[in-house]
C-alpha cells in the first residue's frame, strides 16, 4: 500500500470511530467495526481467533460478567472509587425524581423532551383569586406599617384566615382551596412585591409544614382532625427541625422521643427538644416536630433506635415552651426558638401513625424535593419584578446633569442585569412549577432553583439599591427597597444554606442521582449484584467514550452542525447547550473516576459542577419560556441577554474545572491542552454593551416593563410609594415630547436659558408650547419632584417610632 492509501485508510478508520462514538452505538456495532478493520488489514488467522475470543467475551454477558466485570468490581472496591452511601444519604438521593436535569447530565440532551414539558397557566378561578383577595390583602397594609408594628395588622391576619390563605394547597374536601403549585407560586410572587412578611407567614403554612406532611403521609383520621382547621387558620402550624447543633446537618438532630406504655395500656411518647429558627413558632398552636425516636422496650416492634420521626404536638400540651422571638434582620415575621420538657403525647400523634415511625427523614427529604423549588423561587421572582418595576421607573423620573439617569451607561449596566435576570427567573419559576404540578418531584432542580434564585435576587436588589442611591437607604414610608434589601440574607440561609446547597447538594446528589448509570452502579456494588453492575458498568464505559468524542467534536466545530429543534434567533443556543452538556458530562465522569469516593469532599470542584449544571437548566428554562410565549420578537433582547449570561457562567465554571481538577495524567492534560483551547474557543462571553443598552431601554419602556413585571401588586394610590413613582413615571413619559420642544427652543435661541423651574412658563409665553401642554409639563414636574423625595423625621418623631415599637412588642 502506498503512503497516500495508508493515510486515507487511517483517516477512514478515525472518521468511522468518531461517528460511532459520537452517536453512542451499542457494543455489537463496535464489534463489527473492529471486524471491518481486521478485514481491511487482512489480518492473519491468529488475529481473527484472538478477535473472536475477545468479541465473544464482551458480547456474551455471562462470560463478560465473570471474566471481566468481577475482577473490575474487586479493583473498584479496593481503590474505593465509588462513595459509600449511608441510609440518610440514600434517603436524600432517592427523594424525588430525575426530570430534565437528567437530559442535561446525559451529554446528549433531548431538546424535544425539554420543549415538550408543560409551561403552566392559571385557571380562571386562580386568576380571580390573584386579582381579588391577593390584591386586597396587599392593599390592607403597607410594608412600612408592617415594619413599624413588627407584625401584620390584625385586619390582615383576619383576612388571611377568612380567605383561606393558610390552606391554599389543602384540597377542598378538607376545607382548603386546592390550588396548584403554579397558582401558589403566582400568589407568593405578588405577596413578595408588597412585603417579605406576607410571604414568610403564608409560605410556611403551605410549603414545609404539618399540612403538607399530613396530606402526603397522614392517616385519614389525622387529616380529618387537623386539615380543616389548618385551612382556616384556626390551627396555626409550625415545623420544628433546626437545633443549636443540627443546622445544615439536619440528620444529626438530638431532640428525642421515648416510647413508653401508660397506666391505661396505651403507647405514649415522652418528648424533649430545643429548636430554633422556627417560623411561626411563637404563635403556633400545632407543632410539627422532628425527633430521634427511641424505644427501649421495643414496644413498636421496630428496634430500640427507631430513627427520625415526625410528630404532631398541640402547643398547649404541658411542657411546651413558646412565646420568644428571634429578630432576623429586623424583618417582622414570627421566627422563634421553641422548647419542650417531658412533653407527653399519644403515639398516634406520629404523622402517619405508628407505621411511619422512623420514616421522618424520608418524609422531610421527599417534601423538600419539590417544595424547595416553589416557595423561595416565587418570593425571589417577586422581588426581582419589583426591583425591575422600581428601577425602570426611577431611571426615567430621576434626572441628573440635565438627563434621565437611565440614559447613563453606568446606570444601564445594572439595569440590564436586572432586566435580563428577571426574565430568566420568571421563566425558570414557571417551568419548575409545571414539572411539580405534573407530578414530578425534581430534587436536584429544586436545589438549583433555591440556590440560584436567592443568589440572583441578592444581585438584583444590590443593583437596585445602587441605582436608587440615597433614596434606597433612607427608611420610611417612601422607601421601596430597603426592607427587601435587609431581608435578602434570610432565604439565602434557610431550607439548606446556599453554601451547602451549591457545594454538596446540587452536584453532590446530582452526580449520583442524575447520572444515567452511577446510582445503579453504586446500588449494585452495595448489594453485590454482579449482573446489575455488569450492565451498568459497560453502559457507563460506552457513555464515557461517546461524551468524550462528542465534547471534542462539538468543541472543535463550535457545535455548528448540531440540529436545533427550532429555527431563527434562538437556534444557536440549542447548539451551545448540546456542547455544554457533552463537556459537562465527560468532565463529571473524569472527576468521579479520578477522585473516586472522595469527590464529595472536594467542594470547590463540586461547586463549579453545580454552577455549570445550574446555568444549563436556567438557560433551558429561558428558551422554553420564549417558545411557550409565542417567540415574541420584542422579548429577544431579554432572551439574548439571559442566554449569553448563562453561557458566560458555564464558561467560567468549566474553566475553573480545567484549572483545578487535580487528577493524575488527566488533570495535567486538561490544564495544558483543554484549558487554553476553552479560553481561545469559548462557549460563552458576557453580553455586549450594545445588548445591555437594549435591555436597559426596554426596562424603561411601558409595554416591555409591564410584560416583564406582570403579576405584581402595583398600588393606584399616589400616596403610596410605588403608586407615587408610577404616576411620576407615566406623567414624565407623557410630557417628554413637550420638554423636547422646550430643549429644542433653548438650543435654537428661541428661548433664553432660564432656571429649570421657570422654563415651562417662559416656553408658554414664547408660544413654544400650548396651555394644555404647559399644564401637563407642570404636573409631570410636580410628580417627578415628589417621587424623588425621601423621608425624614424630627428627633421626637424618630424616638416615638422606637417607643411605638416597644409598646407593640412589649
N, C-alpha and C positions, 0 to 999 in steps of 0.2 A: 504494500500500500504506500502511496506517495504521502509526503508530509501534508499536502493540502487535503487529501481524503481523510487522513487521520484527524486533522483539525476539525473537519466537517463532522466526522463521526463523534468526536468528543463533544462538539457543540450540540449535536443532536441528542446525545445521552444526557447532557446537562439540562437542555431545554425540556426534555421529557421528564426528568427528575423534578424540575421546578414546577411543571404543570401538574404532575401527580401530587406533589406535596402541597401546592397552593390550593387545590380543590379537596385535599384530605381524603384520598381514595382508600378503600379498605385493604387489608393485608393481602388478599388474593391478587389484587391488581399489582401490588409491588412484586409479588411472586412472578407474575407474567412479565413485568418489566425486567427483572433480573434474568429470566429465561431468554428474553429477547436479546439482552446484552451478550449472554453466553453464545446464543446462536450466531449473532453477527460476528463475534470474535472467533467463531469456530473452535469452541472450547474442546479439549480432548475428553475422552470418556471419563477419566477420573474427576474432571471438573464437573461434569454432569452428575456423576454419582454423589459428589460432595453437596452439590446444589440440591439434589433430590432429598438427601437426608435432612439438610437444614430446612428445606421447604416443608417437608413432612412434619418435622418437629414444631415449626412455627404455626402451621395451619391446622394441625390436629390438637385441639385444646387438651385432651387427656395426656398427650405426650409433652406438650409445652408446659403444662401445669407442673409436672413432676421433674422434668429435666432442666427447665429454665426458671420458672417462677418460684419454685420452692427455695432454691439457693438465693434468689434475689430477696425473698422475704427474710431469710436469715441475715443477709447483709444489711438490709434496711433496719432491722431490729437492733443489730449490733452497733450500727452507726447512728441510731436514733434520728433518722431522717424525718420521721413523722412525729408530731407532738402527741403527748398523752392528753386525753380529754377527761376531765373529771365529770361527775354527774351534773354539777351545777353548770359547767361549761357546755355540756351536751344539751341541757335544757335550754340554755340561751341560744345555742346554734340551731337546735331543732325548732325553736319557736318561730312561727310564721312560715311564709312561703318564699320561694325564689320567683321573682317576677322578671321584668325586663332587664334588671341588673345582671341576670344570668346571660342574656344576649351580649351585653357589653363585656362580660367576663370571658365569653367564649372565644374571642378573637375573630369571629365571623358573624357579626350581628345580622339578624333577620329584620330588615327595616320594614317589611310589610307587617310583621308582627308588632313592631314598635308603633307604627302608624295606625294600626287597627285597634289599639287599646282605647277604651272609652274616654271621651273628653266631656264630662258631665255638665248638665244644666239643671237649674232649679225647676221644680213643678210650680204650677200657678199658686197652689196653697203655700208652698215655701216662700215664693216671691212675695206673696201678700203679707206673710209674717215679717219678712225682712223690711218691707216698706211700711208696715203698720206698727206692731208692738216694738220691734227693734228700734225704729226711728223714734218712737215715743219714749222709750227708756233712755235713749241718748239725749232727748230734749229735757228730761226731768232734772238733770244736774250737770253742771259744767265740771271739767276736770279740776279747776281751781277750787270750786266749792267742796269737792270730794277731798282734796288735799287739806283744805282748811279744817274740815270736820274730822279728818283722819278716819273716815268711814263713808260708806254710801249713806245718803239720807234715808230716813225711814220710808219716805214715799217711793224710793227706788226699790228698797227691799220688798215692800208690799207689792209693787208692780211685777217684780221678778217672780214672786210666788204666784200671783194671780194669773199671769200669762204662761206659767209652767216653763220658765227659762231653765229651771233646775232639772227638768225632765224631758229635755229635747230629744234625747236618744232612747228614752224609755218607750216601749211600744204602747199604742192606745189601749190595748186590753189590760194594761197595768196603770192606766191613767196618764200616760205621757203623750208626747206629740209624735213620736215615732219618725223623727226626721232622719234623712240620710246624712252621711258624713259630709257630703258636699254642702248641704244646707247648713249644718252645724259650722262648717268652715266659713261660709259666707257670713253667718251671723257673728262669729268671732272676729272676722276681718272688720266688719262695721263697728263693733263694740270697741275694738282696739283703736280705731280712729277717734274715739271720744275719750277713753280713759283706760289705762292698764288695769285699774282696779276692777273694772267691769269684767275683763277677760279672766283675770285671776279668780274672781269669785264664781263666775259661771263655768269656767273651764274645768275646775277640779270636780264639780258635781256631775259633769258629763263625760269626762275622759277617764283617768285612772282613779277610780274610787269604788265604794261599795256597790253602786248601781251597776256599773259595768261588769264587775266581778259576779254579782248576783245574776245578771242576765245570762252570762255565759256558763257559770258553774253552779249557781244556787239551786237548792231544792225548790220544788213548786211551792211548798209551804213558806219558805223564806221569801220567795218572790211575791207571793200574795200578801205577806205580812208587811214587807218593807217598801216595795217599789211604788205603790200608790202614794205613800206618804213622802217618799223621796221626790216624786214627780211634782208635788205641790209645794215642796219646801217645808212641810210640816216637820219632817225629819231633815236636819242639816248634817250632811256627811263630811267626814274627812278620812284620809287614808294615811296611816302611820307606819312608815318603813324606816326612814333615816334615823340613825342614832349617833351619839358622840364618837363611837369607834367603828361605825359602819356607814360610810358615806358612799363613795363610788364603789367600794367593795361591799355592796348591799347584802351579799350572801353570807357575810360574817356577822350578822346581827346576833346580839346576845340576849335580847329580851326573850323571856321564856314563859312557857305554859307547862304546867304539870298536871297530868291526868290523875284523878282520884275518884273513888266511889263514895258518894254521900251516904248519910244515915238512911235516906229513903231508897237506897239501892240504885240510884241513878248516877250516871257518869258526869263529872264536872271538870272544869279546868281552873287551876289557880294561876293567875296571870300576874307577872311583874315586868314592868317595862319603863324605859326612859327614852323618849323620842324627841326629836327637834326638827325644825323647818317644816312643820305640818300645816299646810294651807287649810284655813277654816277651823283649825284645831281648837281655838279659844271659844268658839261658839257652836261647836259640833254637838249634836245630840246622838249621833250614831257614828261610832269609830270602827273603821276597817283597820284591823291590827295584824301586822306580820310578826310572828314569834317563832322561836325554836321550840317545838313541842317535844316534851319528854313524857315517857310512860313507864315509870319504874316497875310497875306490876304487869305490864303488857296487857292492860285491860282492853285496848283497842285491837289487839292481835297484830300489831304492825312493828313489834320490837320495842326496845326501850328508848331508842333515839328515833323518833318518828320523822323529824325534819321540819323544814319551814312550813308553817301553816298559817292560813288567813282566817281570822276570827272576827265576828261582829260583836261589838261591845257597846251596849247602851251607855251613854255618857253619865247617866245618873246612877250607875252602879256604884255601890260603896267602894272606896279605894281609888277611884278615878280622880285625878287632879288636873283641872283645866283652868283657864282664865288669864294666863300670862300671854304676852305677845312679844315676838321679835319685831325689829324695825328694819326691814330690808330696804336699804337705800332711801328711806323716807317715804316709800310708796305705801299708801294706807290700805293694803288688803290684809286680811287676817292671816298671819303666819306665826306659828306658835310652837312652844315646847309643850308636850303633854307627858304625864307620868301616871303610872298605876302601881299600887302596892297591895298585894294579896287580893286582887280582884277576882271574884268567883262568878263564873258564868257556866250554864249547862253546855255539855259537849256538843249539843245540837246547834250551838252558835257558830261552829266551824262552817265556813262558807262551803256549801255543797254537802254538808253533813259529815258524819264520821268517815264516810267512804273517801272524802277528799282530804283527810288528814295527811300531812306530809307532802301535799301537792302544791303548796303555796308558791314556791319559786317558779314552777312551771306556769302557774296562773299569771304571775306578775310578768314573766318574760313574754308570754303569748299576748297579754293585754298591751304591753309596751310595743310589741312588734308592729302593731298598726297604729295605736293611739299616738305614739311619739311623732308620727308623720302628719298629724292632723292639727292639733291644738296650737302648738307653737308656730308652725309654718303659717297658720291663719293669722295669728296675732302679729307676727313679724311682717306679713304682707300688708296688713292694715297699717302698720307703722310706715312701711315703705311708701304706700299710696298717699298717706297723709303728708309725709315729707315731700313727695313729688308735687302734691297739690299746693303746699305752702311755698316751697321754693320757686316753683314755676310762676306763681303769682307775685312773689316778692321780687323776683328778678325783673318783672315789668314795672312794679309800683315804686320800688326804691331807686332813686336817681342819685348819682354822684358824678361830679365833673361834667355835668350837663347831659349825661346819658343814663338810660336804664342800666342797672348793674348787670342784668342778664346778657348784655351785649359785650361785656368784657370777657376776653378769653380766659382770664383767671377764674371767673365765675362759671364759664361754660364747661370747664373741665369737671368740676364736681357735679354740675347739673347733668352732664352726660352720664356719669356713673350712676346717679340717682335714677334717671330715666331708664337706662339700659338694664340695670339690675332689677328695678321694679317690674319691668315687662317679664324678665326671666323668672322672677319669684312667683308672680301670679300664674305663669304657665306651669311651673312645677307644682304649685299648690293644687291646682285643679287636676292635673294629671295624676298625682298621688291619690287624691280623693276618689277619682274614677276607679282606681285599682281596688281601694278598700271597699267602696260601695259594691264592686263586682264580687266581693267575697275573698279577695286576696288579703294576705297579711304579710306585706313585704318588709321584713325585719330590717334588712340592710338599707333599703330605700328610705325607711322611716328614720334610721340613724343618719343617713345622708341629709335628709330634709331637716331634721332637728339641728344638726351641727351647722350646716351651711346657711339656713335661713336666719338663725340667730347671729351668725357672724356677719352676714351681708347686711342685716338690719343695723348692726353696730356701725358698719362702714357708712351706710346711708344716713343715719342720724348724726354721725360725726360731720359728714359733708353738709348736712342741713344746718347744723349749728355754725359751721364756718361761714356759710352764706349769710345767715341772719346776723352774725356778729353780735353786737350789743343787745339787739332785740331778742336774741336767743338765750342770753344768760341772765337777763333781769326778770325774776319771777314776778308773777302777778296775774290777774285775770286776762291780760292781753297776751301773755306768753303762750306760744303754741307748741314748743318743742322741749322745754327744759325738763318737764316731768317725765317725758318719754326717755330723754337722754339719761336721767337718773335711773330709770327702771331697766335700761338695756342690759346690765350685767345679770339680772335675775334669770331670764330664760336661758342665758348662756351657762348658768350654773346648775340649774335643776334638771331632773329626769335624765341624768347622765351628763356630768360636766363635760364641756366641749373638748378639753384636752384629752380626757379619757375616750370620748366618742370618736375623735379623729384617730388617735394613736392605737386604740385597742379594739374598737367595736366595728367600724366600717370595713376595714380590710381584715382585721383580726378574725371576725366572724365571716366576712365575705370571702376570704381566701379559701375557707373550708366549705362554707355553705353554698356559695355561688359558683365555684369552680365546677366544671362539668363532671369531674370524677373523684376529686380529692376526698370528699366526705365518705364516698363509697369505699375508697381505698382504706381510710383510717378505720372505718367500721369493720371492714373485713379483717384487718390486722388484729383488732382488739377481740374479735370473735373467732379468730383463727379459721376463717372461711377462705380456704385457698382458692376455690373455684371462683368465688366472687372477686377476690383480689386479682386473680389472673385476668378476668375480663376487663376490670377497671384499669389495671396497670398497662396492658398493651394498648388499650384505647388512649390512655394518657400519653404514652410514648408517641402514638400517631398524632395527637394534638400538638405535642411539642414540635415535632417536625413540621406540621402544617403551619402553625403560628409563627415559627421561626422563619420559614420561607416567605410566608405572607408579609410579615413585618419587613423583611429585607426588600422584597419586590415592591411593596407599596411605598416604602421609603425612597427607593431608587427612582420610581416613576411618579412620586408625589401623589399616588393613588388616582392618577388621571384616567385610568382605564376601568375603574370600579363603576358598575352600573348603578346609578342613583335611582331611587323609586319615584322621583319627581323630576320635572324639568323646570328650568327657569332660575331665578335668582338664588335659590337655596340649594340647588343640586350639588354644588361643590362641597357644602358642609357635610352631606352624607358620605361623600368620598373620604373626607378627612376623618369622619367618625370611624369608618372601617379601618383606616390606617391607625388611628389611635387605639382602637380595640385590639388589633393584632399586636401592636407594640406592647401594650399593657399586658396582654395575656402571656407573651413569651417572657417578659421580664418577671412576671409573677411566678412563673414556673422556675426560672433561673434562681430567683430568691428563695423559693421553697426548697429547691434541690440543694442550693449552696448553704443555706443556714439550717435547714432541717427543722427540728423541733424548737430550736432557739430563736426562730424568726420573730415570734411574738414578743421577745424581749428587746428587739431592735426597733423601738417605737418611732424613731425618726424615719426609718425606712418604711414602716407600715403607714406612717402618717402621709408620706408622699404618695404611696399607692392609693390611700384614701382620697387624696386630693384629685388624682387623675380619674379615679372611678366616679367621684362626685361630679366633676365637671363634664364627664361624658353623659351622665344622667341629666344634669341640668340643661346641657345643650340639646339632648334628645327631647326633653320636655318642651323646650322653646320651639323646636321645629314642629312638634306635634300641635302646639297651640296655633302657630302660623297656618298650618294646613287645616286645622279644625275650624278656624275663624274665616275660612274662605280666601286665604292668601291675600289679605288686604295690602295693596301697594303702599298705602300711607303708613303701614307699620314696619316697612322694610328697614328704615334706619334703626329702629329698636332691635329688630331681629339681627341685622348685621352686627350691631354693637355687641349684643349679648353673645352671639356665636363667636365673634373674633376674640372677645374677652375670655370665653370658655376655652378656646384652643390655646390662647396665651397661657392660661393657668395650667393646662395639660402640658404645654411645652416646658414650663418651669418645673413641674413635678417630675417629668421624665428626665430632664437634665440633671436634677438633683439625684435621681436614682442612678443614672450612669456614673456620676462622680463619686457616689458613696456606697455602692454595693461592694463590700469587702469580701469578695469570693475568690478563692484561688483560680487562676487562669482566666475564668470568665470575667472577673472584676477588672483585671488589667486590660483585657480586650475591649471591654465596654468603655473604659476611660480613654484608651489611646486611639481607638478607631470609631466606635459608635458615638461617643460624646461629641467629638469635633464635627462629625457628619450631621448630627442632630442640630448643632448650632448653625452650621452653614446651610442646612436644608430644613428650616424649622417648620413644624406643623402649624404654628400659630405665632402671631406677634400682636402687640397691643393695638386696639382700634386707633385709626388715624385721627389727627386733629380735625380734618375735614368732616369725618363721620361724627365725631363728638359734637361738632358745631351743628350738624343737622339734628341730632338728638336733643341738644340743648334748646334749639329754636322750637322744636315740636313741643317740648315740655312747657313752653310759654305760649303755645297756640291753643285757643279754646277747644277745638274739636279733638285734637290728639290728647290734650291734657284730660279732657272729660273721659275719653275712652280708656286711657291708662289708669285713671283713678276711679273707675266705676265701682259702686258698692260702698262708698264712704258715707259717713254722716256729714253733710255739709249744711250748717245752720243757715237759714234765710234771714235770721235776725242780725242786723248790722251792729247791734250792741254786743254781740259775742265776737270773740277774737277771730275765728275763721270766717264768720259771716261778714265782719268788717273788712277783712282782707279781700274777700271775694268781691264785695261791692266796689272797692277801690280798683281792683284788677279790671272788672268789667267797664267801669267808667273811664279808666285810663285808656283802654283799648278803643272805646268809642270816641274818645276825644283826641286820639293820636293824629288823625288827619288834620284836625284844627290846629294842634300845636305845630305840625309840619308846615302849615300855611304861615304861621307866625315866624317860624325859623327862616323860611324862605324870604319873607319880607324883611327880616333883620339883615340877612346876608346881602340882599339886593340894595339895601339902603333905604327902602321904603319906610322902615321903622328904625328909629334910633334905639340903640341898646338901652333898655330900661332895667330897673330892678326886676327880678323874676316875678315878683308879686304884682308888678304894675304892667307887665307886658300884655296881658289879656285886655285890660281896659284900654291901653294905647292902641292895640290892634283893632278894637271895636271902633274907637274914634277915627282911625285912619281908613275904615271901611275894608280892612283886610278880612275880617270875619263878621258874621251877622249877629244879631241879638241872640237868637236861639243857640248859635254856636258858642257865643260868649257865656251863656248860662251853663251849657254843658261843660265847657272848659273849666269854669269856676267850680262847678260841682265835683269834677274829677280832681281838681287841685285840693279841695277841702277833704275829699275822701282819702286821697293819697297821703295828705299830711296827717290825717287822723290815724291811718293804718300803720304808720311808721313810728308812732309814739310808743313809749314804754311806760311801765308802771313805776310809781314812786310813792313813798309813804312818809308821813311825819313820824318822828320818833315815837310819839304817843300811839299812832296807828300801828306802827310796826310792833311795839310791845303789846298792844291789845290783841294782835293776831296770836302771839305766843300765849297770852292768858286765856284766849278763847280756846285754843287747842288743849291747854291744861284742863280747862273745865270739861271739855268734851270727852277726854280720855281718862280724867281722874275722878 
